[in-house]
Every structure is written in C-alpha cells, then in structure tokens.
Amino acid sequence: MIYEDLMNKLNQHVSRNKNLQETMKEIFKDYNCDHIYTHSFNVAKLAKELAEINNFDIEAAFTAGLLHDISGIIPNNKRISIAEDMNIPILAEERKFPLIIHQKISEVIANKIFNVNNKQVLSAIGCHTTLKGKSSKFDNILFVADKIEWDQAGTPPYLGEILESIDISIYHGSYAYINFLMNQKDQLKVVHPWLLEAYGDLTYKIGKDTNENNLKTLM
C-alpha cells in the first residue's frame, strides 16, 4: 500500500505536464523536503558543467542530477519495504543501513515514473552514493557532483582533494573521495561492496592513466 500510494502520488505530479525542474521542486515541497530540492538542483548544475568539460550530454547530466535523490522523500524506515515491492535486490549492508539503498530506489522511480530510459542516466542515478566497479565516466560525473555539492552543513572535509583531483580527470576526483572514506572506514556505518569494487577499479584506472602519462612524457 505504501509503495502504491507513493507511485500514484508521484504520477499525479508528473501528469501536470510541468517541466522536470518545476515538477521536482513541487514534489520536494509537497513532502517538506525543500532542502533535498536545493541539493538536487545544485548537483544538477554541477553535473551539467562537468558533463560539458568531459564532452557528455549536458541535459542528460542535468536530468540525472535533478532525479538522483527523488527517493529522499521516503522515510528511512520505509525504504527496505519499498525496495522489496520494487523487486530491487537488497544487500545485507543495505538492510543494516537503509539510507544507502535510496540510490537504487531513485533509479526505479526515474524509470517508471519519469520515463527515463537513457541507460547512462539510470546507471549514474543507481550508483551515485557508492559508485560501483567498472563505472562509466558519466557515472563518475554524477558521483563527483553529488560529493562536491553535499547535503550537509559546512564544507566537505574532502573538498580540496576532490577539486584538485578533477583537474586531472573525473576518475581522479572519484578516487580522492573514496580514498578519503577508506582511510577512515572504521568510522563508516557499513562498507558497501560496490564502494569496495569502485575503489579497486579506480585504483587500477588511476594507475594505468599515470603509467600511460609517464610513458608519453618519456617519448
């Protein structure tokens, strides 16, 4: 019933034929989540900028940013049951710390309610919190934008490292953030398997890029 009520209510908002940005603003206001809209809009703007720098579809990046936290309207204690209703595979770490399953729920809502069929957009939304192994550059664009425009007060403690790293590549930016987490992983609620896979994958990518650049310098 909770799942059906949620989807019906979201469908009502979408059916009013407003543009996506207006619809998102209206939805978050309806759920008393204006702060999530502010965060989402800021992420969307930055994702658009990063997409342009990296030669990706800027409108797709903006859409991904607006929709990535749509599931934030769902109370934390309802997320697992809704994920089950959506037939989303749920990992043990997500049951222990339901906050992180919101990325998967947002992906489903983007597809089923907002009719997003762009696989790049859906993939990026679905891993924007933890990233994942073999992530695409587009995945990393949304991931980095979400970390820079974080949804908490103050300045992110890792901000300087990310900003310095993205001057090299978007992958370096993602690595800087995850490496920050890994250096204090004993303080994390859980260590999501996707995060570990992303860390290993990025470590390889960064090392490969560094070696290739060194070879070019020597040639």
N, C-alpha and C positions, 0 to 999 in steps of 0.2 A: 504493500500500500504506500509506504514512504517513497519507494522508487517511482511508482506510477504517478503519485502526486507531484513529485519533483519534475518528471519529464513533461507532464501535462502543463504545469505552470510555466516551464521554460518555453514550451511550444507556443503558448499564448503570447509571450513576449515577442518571439520571433515572427509570429504571424502578423504583427502590427506593421510589418514592412518598413521598419526604420533601417538605417544603415547599421553596420555591425557595431561601430563605436557607440552610437546612441543606444542601441539595444543593450550592450554590456553595461553602460552607465545606469540604465534603468533597472536592469536585473540586480546589480550590486546594491543599488539604493533600496530596492524592494526588500532585500534581505539584510538591510542595515550593515552592509559591507562596503561602504564608500572607500574605506582605506585600501581594500583589495582592488577596487577600480583604479585608484590613483597609482598603485604599484603596477598593475597590469598595463596601464597606459604608458607609464614611464618605460617599462620593459619593451613595449611595442615600439616606441620611438627609438630606443637604443638599438633594438634588433634590426630595425629598418636601416639605421646608419651603418651597422656592422655588415648587413647584407650588401649594401651598396659598395662598401670597401672591398668585400670579398666576391663581388660580381654575382650575387644571387638576387632572386626576385624580391624586391623590397616590399611589395604588397603582401606577398606570402609571409614574409617575416613579421610584418605589422599584424597580420591576422593571427599568427601563432602567438605573438606577444599578448594580444587582447584576450585570447581564449585560454592561455596556459593555466590560469588559476580559477577558471569558472567553477570548479568543484569546491572552491573555498567557501561557497555558500552552504555546503553540507557540514553539519556539526561533526566534530572529530569522532564522536562515539557512534555515529551512524554510517561511517564510511565503509567499514568492512561489510556490513549487511547490504549496502547498496552495491558495492563491488561484486558481491556474490550474486545479486539479482541481475547484474550486467554480465555475468559469466566471465568475469576477469580472473585470471589465475592469480592467486594470492600467496605470496611467500611468507615464511614464518616471521621474518623480520618486519613485514608489513602488518601482520596481526599483532605483533608486540608493540609496534609504534605506528598506528594507523595514519598519522599525518602524512607519511611519505607515499601512501597509495593514491593520494589525490592526483598525482601526475597521470596515472592510468585512467582514473575516472574522467579527468578532463579530456583525455583523448577520445573516449567513447562519446561524451557529450558533444564535443566538437563535430564528430562524425554523424551521430544520429539526430541531433537537434539542429545544428548549424549547417548540416550538409557539406561539411568539409571533406573532400575526397583526395586532396593533394597529399600523397604519401609522405612527402618531406615534412609538411606541416604537422601531420598527425604523429609522425615519429618523434619530431622535436618536442611536441607537447607531452608525449608519453614518457619522455625521459628527462624532462627539464630540471628535475630535482637531483637525480642521482647520476645522470648521463648513463652510458652503457658501453659495453665492448663494441668495437667496430662502428663507432658512431660516425655519422656523416659530418661534413663541415657545417651544414645547416643545423644539425642537432647542437653543435657546439656554439653556434651563433646565439641561439635562444638560451642555452645554458649559461653562457657568459653574461648575456644581458640581464638575466634573472639574478645573477650573483652580484653584479655591479649595482643594480637598482634594487637592492634588497628591501624587504618589507618590515624592517625593524628600525628602531630609533638610532640615531647616531651614524657614524661612519663605519662601514665594514672593516674589521681588523686586517683583512687580506687585500683591501682595495688597491693599495700601492703596488703590490706584487702582480695583481691581475693587469692593471693599467700598463705597467712596464712590459709585461709579457705579451700582451696583444699587439704590441708594436712589432713583435717577431712574427707571430701567427695566432690565429684564433685558437688553435690547438694548445699553444703555449699558455694562453690565458686560462683555458680549462684545467690544464695540468697544474698551474700555480694554485688554483683554488683547491683542487683535490689533494694536492701535496700538503697544503695547509691543514686540511682535515686529517690526513694520515699522520701528521706529526703530533696530533692530539687525539687520536682515535679512541684512547681510553676514556675520553670525556663524552664520546658520542653515545646516544641512546642505543643505537644499533649501527652495525656496519653493513649496509645493503650490498648484496652480491653484485649488483650492477655497478655500484661505485667501485668495487674492487676490480671488476673486469675493465671498467673505463680507465682506471689508474694504470693497469698493466698495458692496455692498448696504447694509451697516451705516452707512457714511458718509452714504448717501442717507437712510436711515431716521432717523438721529440728527439730521441737518439738517432734515428735514421735521418731526420732533417739536418741535425747537427753534423753528422758524418758527411752527408752529401755537400753541405755548405763548405765544410773544411776542405773537401776534395776540390771543389770549384776554386777555392782560394789558392790552392797549391798548383792548379793547372795554368 
